[in-house]
């Protein structure tokens, strides 16, 4: 089995974090985003993975070599010399995807969910057509492209309606697909949109089905959604009774959904949670209040600080009695001074903040 | 233990008295919401009522025995304060409160009580406005007075050119220090040397000056027949006189102020000098101005080695005043420039900086209070943050412009307010008995 992950560009939407690490390597719930996807593919029997990228960071190759060995799989980069949109990269990787007749998975690298690859494969085989799109139900379909089924058919897609004004359905494309290799015949090697060109053509030929996703789904491509996605992911761990979570019986855990790396240190009289992930080698001082936040590797939150809806970047330090909130994102090695208030600040790497940031701002 | 270092002054003979002008309840409106619960002169900064700092300076002169406090607050307002002060400053043998029946103006009040003031035939009279915060260099003013054989000495300080027109402006001869010209709140720039509201007058000069100012008023063409003359001013009372009730305009005319009505003339005709202080000086007008005043008086007490102040440590950045009955958790960090009132409780890991916490307040664990005044009996929740904005060094304003809107730089909670756990209050003024359960910024909360 084969899989292709659409990584794309520099991940500018997730800056300032992606100024330090390529987006697929940014840790989501203490694990690089792409590892969530690789592990899900491996457990569905995938042995060949293509990363469709339009740049080729060395750090990523080294990193992935480790996973090739660990899972005994083959990971290849398919580098676009010019942007090929969402379908073009499939054609570019045709050789690998066509190495055998088995269908291949396609994933948007920004999507986080309970990847249902085994069930998807079963369903795909059962309908026997060319392609299956994973769909998720949303509350406000008017913001997305909505899937409309053929009359009296539970899964065969009739058409797509982009940002519908009137209600036509609430299932949207979740960015996960399974295709037969024949789909590659439909795509030319030029910038092509899979959503706007390939899918409508396949629907026209009655070759496209939808598969309902159970559970959470989030595009975590930007900081606000990265935090929301973390909440959803941690809630799903709680629901599954995951042993990775810190037990709520721990005195400092408040409201559950707390994931703390074993190497992190927590001070006295803290109140942590709900929805907090704490990475390796993080140090939390005394009397610290954390909620709805992500603390990345090697960061430090000093005594009595109050942190909410914030991503604390690698090796960053939050001062005593500091208060961070409203989607504040600290890049690598940022220092927030004692008693400083930051409201929605995006702070670039290696900055030291000594005055309040009262209104959301980018600190260059 | 007094914050002042006693300093005996040897004058060239003749005695000196002092008057402290305190105004009245209708004057302190800019000190709201704090003046809703305590008369402004009795509000405590650096552990003592504002008026105490004036009185301590007067006591430190050494040669003054008689102090009159003039204002139009109720008689009972200063009773306890005077009782305590008489014990604390034994060399002040007489501290008396003289109540104006209504606002007579700074000079009108002096003139009204001239018999009481002139009793014992003092040669010189200090006049201090209670709403200023400064080092009160009264000894230096006396020395200048004697050296120049002056009839009046005014305390002056330099401010920025922009700020100067908000005050009384003094034009002086740089060499002789003689006052050449005085204008109250001029429209255009005249001088950046301003009136600090502290004066020393020869009694034989000040009372005739006020008298002639009143006479000028009276002589001015007026439609009134029964307008009071200077001679019967003392016994004149509008309610019992022939004045009609609708003669508010005339009542206002009766107000005689040193700044507007006297000092300008003195500059023309008298031996009038200015002593320029290089030390700190601030007005205490708005409630927020109590925070810089608190800081300046604490710094002064710290430099003087006052034993009233708390001992510095890892969690205590001097200067800090802590009332002996307050409870401070050892992990709380205080200072600099913090006053903690009686029975206040500061919880574990709390942080208080550049603030005044009044009596019976509770600051819960891990809370943070910066550039704020926490009113009597108020409660600040765990991990809450009550925060003002520091004003630039040397600024004489307590408001700042944020996003184009003028807001109070100091956050003030009135009496018995509550701030919920984890709630943030920034640049707000909160009237008494309010519970703040949500984050608020840049607001007045009624």
Interface residues (C-beta under 8 A of the other chain):
Chain A: X269 X271 X286 X287 X289 X303 X304 X306 X320 X321 X323 X339 X341 X356 X358 X359
Chain B: X331 X333 X348 X349 X350 X351 X353 X365 X366 X368 X370 X383 X385 X387 X389 X402 X403 X422 X424 X426 X441
